[in-house]
Amino acid sequence: MKKYNLAFKYRIYPNETQANTINATFGCSRLVYNRFLAQRKEVYETEKKSVTYNTQAKELPLLKLELPFLKEVDSIALQQSLKNLETVYKNFFQKRTAFPKFKSKRSTRKSYNTVSTSNNIRVEGNYLKLPKIGLVKIKLHRVIPQNYIIKSATISQEPNGAYYVSLLTEFQKDIREVPSDNNIVGLDFSMAELFVSSENQRANYPRFFRKLENKLAKAGDYSRSCFSTRLCF
């Protein structure tokens, strides 16, 4: 049995109090990200050293003492901001992405991520339980199978103001490989034909429009003629 991940995205409908908490979490997550990004830049520019996630994670409680309002939102979401920053830095040093940028308050799409611990993220009927948010109404257009375990949730807000949640699940499944006799044919897209196979078999486009072009033109002329005749009476 192997473990696999699958995400389910749903629309959620928070009430005014819940929406205020979600928006506050957006802001606090952004603040933590920007504050520790600035620290990483300063340390590197002055000391030519790199700051690790573990070092900054130990400093997060001190930041909460300095800024008490950070205690009002999901603590795991703030930790995830640091982990996201660590991932971005690793991708930069591995030359996968550009140098990390500060997150703007004016960004059209806002989001934060939180991790499920002790079943604190769960579906209850037509509601979703979220840390610090409580039971929020959800449009459950697709049911999550019972053997799927919710691992994390990403709450986001689109430019139109709508809120969504993406639930990352984990499940186990025994996928059996289908026996093959290695008789495999590859297909390539072609501009001149529909496709060309690895065995040089070719298929032309159906060209339905070209085949019926004359009939369509005559049908159009007949339709316009009938319309003009009706206008004359």
Sequence and secondary structure as in RCSB ss.txt:
>XXXX:A:sequence
MKKYNLAFKYRIYPNETQANTINATFGCSRLVYNRFLAQRKEVYETEKKSVTYNTQAKELPLLKLELPFLKEVDS
IALQQSLKNLETVYKNFFQKRTAFPKFKSKRSTRKSYNTVSTSNNIRVEGNYLKLPKIGLVKIKLHRVIPQNYII
KSATISQEPNGAYYVSLLTEFQKDIREVPSDNNIVGLDFSMAELFVSSENQRANYPRFFRKLENKLAKAGDYSRS
CFSTRLCF
>XXXX:A:secstr
 EEEEEEEEEEEE  HHHHHHHHHHHHHHHHHHHHHHHHHHHHHHHH     HHHHHHHHHHHHHHSGGGGGS H
HHHHHHHHHHHHHHHHHHTTSS       TT S EEEEEE  TT SEEETTEEEETTTEEEEEE SS   TT EE
EEEEEEE TTS EEEEEEEEEEE        S    EEE SSSSEEETT  EE    HHHHHHHHHHHHHHHHHH
HHHHHHH 
